[in-house]
Amino acid sequence: MRTPIIAGNWKMFKLLSESVTFVGELAPRLSALTSVERVVCPTYLALASVAEALKGSGIKVGAQSVHWEAQGAFTSQISPWMLQGLAEYVIIGHSECRAYLNETDETVNKKVKASLAYGLKPIIAVGESLQQNEAGQTQQIVGGQVRAALNGVDAANMANIVIAYEPIWAIGTGKNASGEVANSIIGGTIRATLADLYGNDIAQTVRIQYGGSVKPENMFEYMSQPDIDGALVGGASLKVNDFVQLVEAAAKAKGI
């Protein structure tokens, strides 16, 4: 069975002091839930301090984005080379980065390959807009994003890649795809695309998360689906109790 993975994307929330306090409270609450992989993705300002605070806890740390060059004249950017030893995961292609920071399929692909080259594990976010969804373009858009992100990535690297299906219309809106609908897209579009690219055996090993208004109340529904292996969570990852309940629901749904 694929190991479930719950990743908290803190976005632009929490001061440095709040971040350290938060993980100090979270770590003991999650210490027994080792059957689920747990990841927190703080702001860059808090990344080093959170990583230090979580040493030995079993909770992994991720960055929220990354540049594709190791170093250079790229004001404001952080490279995968700089993240070595601080983060294990990095979110790439989040819809907010695509919408507000001019992230494109091409830059997503560059970031994926650069991250892998420096030993980071990409969490590649894909998802369609409400307009695209209502026009019946979900399979075309999501499948296309997966193909573009993985262009030139060889099969050996797929063990280090997580994909997160995040329908843009469900992020921060309170709307969400049902478990059945999310599973049909994750299995029928994303995993099918992976099978086309790398073969079914590899496609069945890649972990695919759902994201978009995930909360403790609906987590069990998502994690009960056969093709959903976890969640990339925004708002519900900002409260200790909610984060713990998400992980508990994932473990319960998968029977582990």
C-alpha positions, 0 to 999 in steps of 0.5 A: 500500500502507498504510504499516506502523506498529509502536507500542511501548506501554511501559505503566508501565515504565522510569524517565526515565533508562532511557527516554532510554537506551533510545531512544538505543540504539534510534534508530541500529538503526532508522535504515535501516528507514524503510519502516515507521513506528515509534512509541514510547509512554513514560510521561508522566514521560518523554515530553518527554525521549524526544521531545527525544532522538528529534528527527531520528531519524524515530521518532515519539512517542505518549502512552498516554492523554489527557483530552478537555478542553483544561484544567480541574479534572481532577487528574492528567490531561494534555490534548491541548492540552498534548501539542502538539509533544511527541507525534504519536500517542496511544493511546485506549481501551486495554483496561487503561484500560477495565478499571481507569480506567473508560474507556467508549465515550463517553469514548473518543469524546470523547478521539478528537475532542479529540485530532484537534482538537489535531492528534494521531493517535489509535490507537484500541484495541478488543477483546473479552474471553475470555467474549465471544469464546467466546460468539461476540460478537466481531463485535458487541463489536468492531464496536460499539466502532469505531462508538462511537469514531468517532461524529461523526468525519468522513471527512476525519479518517480519514487520521489515525486508526489502529485497534488490534485487541487481544483482551483475552484475549491481552494479557499472557497469552501467548495470541494469536489466530492470524494468520488469525483476527486477519486475519479479525476485522480485515478482516471486522469492523473494516474492514467496519465502516469501509466501512459508515461511510465507504465502502470506498475510505476503509476500505481506507486506514485502518491497522489493527494487531494487538496481544496477545502479539506477539513477534519469533517471531510477528510475520512471521505477523501482518504476512503477513496482507493486512489487518494493517498493524502492531502495538501491542506491549507487552512486546516493545517494552521490549527494543531487540533485540526492537523492532528484530526486530519492525520488520524482520519487518514490512518483510520480510513486506510486501516493503518 
